[in-house]
Amino acid sequence: MDPTSDSLPTHDAELDTSGLYCPEPVMLMHNRVRDLETGNILKVIATDPATTRDIPKFCNFLGHELIHQREDQGTYLYFIRLG
């Protein structure tokens, strides 16, 4: 799937980190991923612009696949398939 396409993938779990700033969104993601299984898709909602850098690095480092991301008026959406 194109990581920037307009259609949103289905997801198994959601994490809303709105209003939190680095490093909190990634710390919460790390904790949430522990509760999920390989192949599950986690939707992350964020308002911190630093997540555009941090979440792709998180995925790359831990072997997860960032399958979709987009920004809409200061809100960032990420869909991550857990590896």
C-alpha positions as CSV (number, residue, x, y, z in Angstrom):
1,M,0.0,0.0,0.0
2,D,1.2,3.5,-0.8
3,P,2.1,5.1,2.6
4,T,0.6,8.4,1.5
5,S,-2.6,7.3,-0.4
6,D,-5.9,8.7,0.6
7,S,-7.7,5.5,1.6
8,L,-7.2,4.5,5.2
9,P,-6.4,0.8,6.0
10,T,-8.3,-1.2,8.5
11,H,-6.7,-1.5,11.9
12,D,-6.7,-3.8,14.9
13,A,-5.9,-1.2,17.6
14,E,-5.6,2.5,18.0
15,L,-3.4,4.8,20.0
16,D,-4.2,8.5,20.4
17,T,-1.2,10.5,21.4
18,S,-2.7,13.9,20.6
19,G,-1.3,16.7,22.8
20,L,1.9,14.7,23.7
21,Y,5.4,15.6,22.6
22,C,8.6,13.7,22.0
23,P,9.4,11.3,23.4
24,E,6.0,10.4,24.8
25,P,4.3,9.3,21.5
26,V,7.0,6.7,20.8
27,M,7.2,5.5,24.4
28,L,3.4,4.9,24.4
29,M,3.7,3.1,21.0
30,H,6.4,0.9,22.3
31,N,4.2,-0.1,25.3
32,R,1.1,-0.6,23.0
33,V,3.0,-2.8,20.6
34,R,3.7,-5.3,23.4
35,D,0.0,-6.0,23.7
36,L,-0.5,-6.8,20.0
37,E,0.5,-9.7,17.8
38,T,2.7,-9.8,14.7
39,G,0.7,-8.8,11.7
40,N,-1.7,-6.6,13.6
41,I,-2.1,-3.0,12.4
42,L,-1.9,-0.2,14.9
43,K,-3.4,3.2,14.0
44,V,-1.5,6.0,15.7
45,I,-2.9,9.6,16.0
46,A,-0.5,12.3,16.9
47,T,-0.2,16.1,16.9
48,D,3.6,16.3,17.4
49,P,5.4,17.1,14.1
50,A,8.4,15.3,15.4
51,T,6.5,12.0,14.9
52,T,7.1,12.4,11.1
53,R,10.7,11.6,11.9
54,D,10.4,9.5,15.0
55,I,7.7,7.0,13.9
56,P,9.4,5.9,10.6
57,K,12.6,5.4,12.6
58,F,10.8,3.4,15.3
59,C,9.3,1.2,12.6
60,N,12.6,0.7,10.8
61,F,14.5,0.0,14.0
62,L,12.0,-2.6,15.4
63,G,11.1,-4.3,12.1
64,H,7.6,-2.9,11.7
65,E,6.1,-1.7,8.4
66,L,4.7,1.8,8.1
67,I,1.9,1.1,5.6
68,H,0.2,4.5,5.6
69,Q,0.8,8.0,6.9
70,R,-0.7,11.4,6.3
71,E,-1.0,14.8,7.9
72,D,-4.2,16.8,8.0
73,Q,-4.2,20.3,9.6
74,G,-1.8,19.4,12.3
75,T,-3.0,15.9,13.0
76,Y,-0.8,13.0,11.9
77,L,-2.1,9.5,11.2
78,Y,0.1,6.4,11.0
79,F,-0.8,2.8,10.3
80,I,1.8,0.3,11.3
81,R,1.9,-3.4,10.6
82,L,3.7,-5.1,13.4
83,G,6.6,-7.3,12.5
